[in-house]
Amino acid sequence: MNTSRSIHDPVLVLIGPTAIGKTDLSLLLAERFGCEIVSVDSMQVYKYMDIGTAKVSLDERAQIPHHIIDVVDPDVEYDAASFVHDALGAIEQIHDRGRVPLLTGGTGLYLRALIDGLSSGIGQFPEIREQLQQRLALDGAHVLHEELGKYDRYSAERIHENDTHRLLRALEIYQATGKPWSEHILEHQKQKTPRFSNILQIGLTCERDQLYRRINQRTALMLKNGLEDEVRGLIARGYSPQLKTMQAIGYRHMNNYLEGIWNMEETERLLARDTRRYAKRQYTWFAAIPELEWFEVGDQTKIIERIKKWIT
């Protein structure tokens, strides 16, 4: 696999915030246009984490081939570079079969890394990182996140304060280079050579109140369908609640319930609230992709007509 060559065969992208309805539409489009689906989701790569990540069912995966789902155990580090490697491999195989890759999901970082390439020009600064880790232990993530907002508002908007790995990296880059991480990313984009020469990127949106209702409904459904049992099963397999994956939305909340910190009512309320906040951060990521063509999630006819015009 040549990761630097330009890819001229068609690549279709369908992204949007969590719970908006990407799965149903992606299955419809895959069947209509002969696609195989490549998941662009930073949590669906992990085995045994199904309910909390809203994975497509095994029946749906049997109907339409899916890629980059259930590829690593929950205690394995998987990042944007891993995704780019796996996604390029999947795209090449799908094209070799004469089919169209349909990239769908909600992890904007992964999508941008795939399309724009990964910036490798920023080094590591161990001394600064060690100082920041000491401050994290003393002051807490909230204080550091507020500090990041003063220097790099864009990065602060897209990085949750609980994501301490990326929070410290953003502060490390600013302190070492004097420039925000987001500015380094923009400079890299200006220098990049397009990886895909025939790509259509569709973004799904809807009224904010409608999206929040869908998020609330999904939250209730996850709890009804056994999120508690799923997290208990992960712990029984030996996966610590302190793992990065076990601190993700849904899993962190259920761990707090199991540890007696919250009751179930509070767990559901805070899970829905934090998922709504996550959806806002997703829109921040998507807003930085100028090539995205936005459609209301209910405008399936318009979406299909746009794809037909592009693919013929």
C-alpha positions as CSV (number, residue, x, y, z in Angstrom):
1,M,0.0,0.0,0.0
2,N,1.4,3.4,-1.1
3,T,0.2,5.9,1.5
4,S,1.6,8.9,-0.4
5,R,0.0,8.4,-3.8
6,S,-3.0,10.3,-5.0
7,I,-6.2,8.3,-5.1
8,H,-8.3,8.9,-8.2
9,D,-11.1,6.4,-7.7
10,P,-14.3,7.8,-6.1
11,V,-14.5,8.1,-2.3
12,L,-17.8,9.0,-0.6
13,V,-18.0,10.6,2.9
14,L,-21.0,10.8,5.1
15,I,-20.4,12.4,8.5
16,G,-22.5,14.1,11.2
17,P,-22.9,14.4,15.0
18,T,-23.7,11.4,17.2
19,A,-27.3,10.1,17.0
20,I,-28.3,12.1,14.0
21,G,-29.0,9.0,11.9
22,K,-25.9,8.3,10.0
23,T,-26.2,4.5,10.3
24,D,-29.5,4.1,8.6
25,L,-28.7,6.4,5.8
26,S,-25.2,4.9,5.2
27,L,-26.8,1.4,4.8
28,L,-29.3,2.8,2.4
29,L,-26.6,4.6,0.3
30,A,-24.3,1.6,0.4
31,E,-27.0,-0.6,-1.1
32,R,-28.0,2.0,-3.6
33,F,-24.5,2.8,-4.9
34,G,-22.5,-0.4,-4.4
35,C,-20.5,0.8,-1.4
36,E,-18.6,-0.8,1.4
37,I,-18.6,1.1,4.6
38,V,-15.4,2.4,6.4
39,S,-16.1,3.4,9.9
40,V,-14.7,6.8,11.0
41,D,-15.3,6.3,14.7
42,S,-12.5,6.4,17.3
43,M,-14.5,4.1,19.7
44,Q,-16.0,1.5,17.3
45,V,-12.5,0.2,16.7
46,Y,-12.6,-1.5,20.1
47,K,-13.8,-5.0,20.7
48,Y,-16.5,-5.8,23.4
49,M,-17.6,-2.1,23.3
50,D,-20.8,-2.3,21.3
51,I,-23.8,-0.7,23.1
52,G,-21.9,2.4,24.4
53,T,-20.5,3.0,20.9
54,A,-23.8,2.4,19.0
55,K,-22.1,-0.1,16.6
56,V,-24.1,-1.4,13.7
57,S,-25.5,-4.9,14.4
58,L,-23.9,-8.1,13.2
59,D,-26.9,-8.6,10.8
60,E,-26.3,-5.2,9.3
61,R,-22.6,-5.9,8.9
62,A,-23.5,-9.2,7.2
63,Q,-25.7,-7.2,4.8
64,I,-23.1,-4.5,3.9
65,P,-19.3,-5.1,4.4
66,H,-18.0,-2.8,7.2
67,H,-14.3,-2.0,7.9
68,I,-12.4,-0.7,10.9
69,I,-14.8,-2.1,13.5
70,D,-13.6,-4.4,16.3
71,V,-10.0,-4.3,15.3
72,V,-8.2,-3.9,18.7
73,D,-8.8,-4.7,22.4
74,P,-9.9,-1.9,24.7
75,D,-6.4,-1.7,26.3
76,V,-4.6,-1.1,23.0
77,E,-3.6,2.4,22.0
78,Y,-5.3,3.4,18.7
79,D,-4.8,6.9,17.3
80,A,-5.3,8.9,14.1
81,A,-2.1,7.5,12.6
82,S,-3.4,3.9,13.1
83,F,-6.7,4.9,11.6
84,V,-5.1,6.5,8.5
85,H,-3.1,3.3,7.9
86,D,-6.1,1.0,8.3
87,A,-8.4,3.3,6.3
88,L,-6.1,3.6,3.3
89,G,-5.7,-0.2,3.3
90,A,-9.5,-0.7,3.3
91,I,-10.1,1.9,0.6
92,E,-7.5,0.3,-1.6
93,Q,-9.1,-3.2,-1.2
94,I,-12.6,-1.8,-1.8
95,H,-11.5,-0.1,-5.0
96,D,-9.8,-3.3,-6.1
97,R,-13.2,-5.0,-5.9
98,G,-14.7,-2.3,-8.1
99,R,-16.8,-0.8,-5.3
100,V,-17.0,2.6,-3.7
101,P,-15.7,3.3,-0.1
102,L,-18.3,5.1,2.0
103,L,-16.5,6.7,5.0
104,T,-19.0,7.3,7.7
105,G,-18.8,8.3,11.3
106,G,-18.4,11.3,13.7
107,T,-14.7,11.5,14.5
108,G,-13.6,14.7,12.7
109,L,-10.0,14.3,13.8
110,Y,-9.7,10.9,12.0
111,L,-11.4,12.2,8.9
112,R,-9.2,15.2,8.6
113,A,-6.0,13.2,9.2
114,L,-7.1,10.8,6.4
115,I,-7.9,13.6,3.9
116,D,-5.3,16.2,4.8
117,G,-2.5,13.9,6.1
118,L,-0.9,14.0,9.5
119,S,1.4,16.8,10.4
120,S,4.7,15.4,11.5
121,G,6.6,18.6,11.9
122,I,5.9,19.2,15.6
123,G,8.3,17.4,17.9
124,Q,8.0,16.1,21.4
125,F,9.0,18.3,24.4
126,P,9.5,16.0,27.4
127,E,10.5,18.6,29.9
128,I,7.5,20.8,29.2
129,R,5.2,17.7,29.2
130,E,6.5,16.7,32.6
131,Q,5.9,20.2,34.0
132,L,2.3,20.1,32.6
133,Q,1.7,16.7,34.1
134,Q,2.7,18.0,37.5
135,R,0.4,21.0,37.1
136,L,-2.4,18.7,36.0
137,A,-2.0,16.7,39.3
138,L,-1.9,19.9,41.4
139,D,-4.4,22.2,39.6
140,G,-6.7,19.8,37.8
141,A,-7.8,19.5,34.1
142,H,-10.4,22.4,34.4
143,V,-7.7,25.0,35.2
144,L,-5.5,23.8,32.4
145,H,-8.4,23.7,29.9
146,E,-9.3,27.3,30.8
147,E,-5.7,28.3,30.3
148,L,-5.7,26.6,26.8
149,G,-8.8,28.7,25.9
150,K,-6.8,31.9,26.4
151,Y,-4.0,30.8,24.0
152,D,-5.9,28.5,21.5
153,R,-9.6,29.0,21.6
154,Y,-10.2,26.6,18.7
155,S,-8.3,23.7,20.2
156,A,-10.1,24.4,23.6
157,E,-13.5,24.1,21.8
158,R,-12.7,20.8,20.2
159,I,-10.8,19.2,23.2
160,H,-12.8,18.1,26.2
161,E,-11.1,18.8,29.5
162,N,-11.3,15.1,30.4
163,D,-9.2,14.3,27.3
164,T,-6.0,15.1,29.2
165,H,-3.7,13.5,26.6
166,R,-4.7,16.0,23.9
167,L,-5.1,18.8,26.4
168,L,-1.5,18.5,27.6
169,R,-0.3,18.1,24.0
170,A,-2.0,21.3,23.0
171,L,-0.5,23.2,25.9
172,E,2.9,21.6,25.2
173,I,2.9,22.7,21.6
174,Y,1.9,26.3,22.5
175,Q,4.6,26.6,25.2
176,A,7.3,25.1,23.0
177,T,6.6,26.9,19.7
178,G,4.7,30.0,20.7
179,K,2.0,29.1,18.2
180,P,-1.4,27.4,18.8
181,W,-1.8,23.8,17.7
182,S,-4.7,24.9,15.5
183,E,-2.3,27.3,13.7
184,H,0.2,24.5,13.0
185,I,-2.7,22.4,11.5
186,L,-3.7,25.3,9.2
187,E,-0.1,25.7,8.0
188,H,0.1,22.0,7.3
189,Q,-3.1,22.1,5.3
190,K,-1.8,24.9,3.1
191,Q,1.2,22.8,2.1
192,K,-0.6,19.6,1.6
193,T,-1.1,17.7,-1.7
194,P,-4.7,16.4,-2.0
195,R,-4.8,12.7,-1.2
196,F,-8.2,12.1,-2.9
197,S,-8.9,13.7,-6.3
198,N,-12.5,12.4,-6.6
199,I,-14.2,12.8,-3.2
200,L,-17.7,13.9,-2.2
201,Q,-18.1,14.9,1.4
202,I,-21.6,15.1,2.8
203,G,-22.4,16.4,6.2
204,L,-25.7,15.7,8.0
205,T,-27.4,18.3,10.1
206,C,-30.8,19.0,11.7
207,E,-32.5,21.4,14.1
208,R,-30.6,21.4,17.4
209,D,-33.7,20.5,19.4
210,Q,-34.4,17.5,17.2
211,L,-30.8,16.3,17.6
212,Y,-31.0,16.7,21.3
213,R,-34.2,14.7,21.4
214,R,-32.5,11.9,19.4
215,I,-29.6,12.0,21.8
216,N,-31.9,11.7,24.8
217,Q,-33.7,8.8,23.2
218,R,-30.4,7.0,22.3
219,T,-29.2,7.5,25.9
220,A,-32.3,5.8,27.3
221,L,-32.1,3.0,24.7
222,M,-28.4,2.3,25.6
223,L,-29.3,1.9,29.2
224,K,-32.3,-0.3,28.4
225,N,-30.3,-2.5,26.0
226,G,-27.7,-3.4,28.6
227,L,-24.9,-0.8,28.9
228,E,-24.5,-1.7,32.5
229,D,-24.0,-5.4,31.7
230,E,-21.5,-4.4,28.9
231,V,-19.4,-2.4,31.3
232,R,-19.6,-5.1,34.0
233,G,-18.4,-7.6,31.4
234,L,-15.4,-5.4,30.4
235,I,-14.4,-5.1,34.0
236,A,-14.8,-8.9,34.4
237,R,-12.4,-9.3,31.4
238,G,-9.8,-7.3,33.3
239,Y,-10.2,-3.9,31.7
240,S,-9.6,-1.3,34.3
241,P,-12.1,1.6,34.7
242,Q,-9.1,3.9,34.5
243,L,-8.3,2.9,30.9
244,K,-8.6,5.7,28.3
245,T,-11.4,3.7,26.6
246,M,-13.2,3.2,29.8
247,Q,-13.2,6.9,30.4
248,A,-15.1,7.6,27.2
249,I,-18.6,8.9,27.1
250,G,-21.0,6.3,28.4
251,Y,-18.4,4.1,29.9
252,R,-17.2,6.7,32.3
253,H,-20.7,7.4,33.3
254,M,-21.6,3.7,33.9
255,N,-18.3,3.3,35.9
256,N,-19.5,6.1,38.1
257,Y,-22.8,4.4,38.6
258,L,-21.2,1.1,39.4
259,E,-18.9,2.8,41.9
260,G,-21.9,4.3,43.7
261,I,-21.0,7.9,42.7
262,W,-24.3,8.5,40.9
263,N,-27.7,6.8,40.9
264,M,-29.2,5.6,37.6
265,E,-31.3,8.7,37.2
266,E,-28.3,10.9,37.5
267,T,-26.2,8.6,35.3
268,E,-28.8,9.0,32.5
269,R,-29.1,12.7,32.9
270,L,-25.3,13.3,32.8
271,L,-24.8,10.9,30.0
272,A,-27.3,12.7,27.8
273,R,-25.9,16.1,28.8
274,D,-22.3,15.1,28.0
275,T,-23.4,13.5,24.7
276,R,-25.0,16.8,23.7
277,R,-21.8,18.6,24.5
278,Y,-19.9,16.1,22.5
279,A,-22.2,16.8,19.5
280,K,-21.4,20.5,19.8
281,R,-17.6,19.7,19.7
282,Q,-18.2,17.5,16.6
283,Y,-19.8,20.4,14.8
284,T,-16.7,22.5,15.6
285,W,-14.5,19.9,13.9
286,F,-16.8,19.6,10.9
287,A,-16.9,23.4,10.5
288,A,-13.2,23.3,9.7
289,I,-13.8,21.1,6.7
290,P,-14.7,23.6,3.9
291,E,-15.4,20.9,1.3
292,L,-18.3,19.5,3.3
293,E,-21.7,19.8,1.6
294,W,-24.4,20.1,4.2
295,F,-27.8,18.4,4.0
296,E,-30.7,18.0,6.4
297,V,-30.8,14.4,7.6
298,G,-34.3,14.0,6.3
299,D,-33.4,15.2,2.8
300,Q,-32.6,11.7,1.5
301,T,-33.9,12.4,-2.0
302,K,-31.6,15.5,-2.4
303,I,-28.6,13.5,-1.0
304,I,-29.2,10.6,-3.4
305,E,-29.5,13.0,-6.4
306,R,-26.3,14.7,-5.4
307,I,-24.4,11.4,-5.2
308,K,-25.9,10.3,-8.5
309,K,-24.7,13.5,-10.2
310,W,-21.2,13.1,-8.7
311,I,-20.7,9.4,-9.4
312,T,-21.8,9.3,-13.0
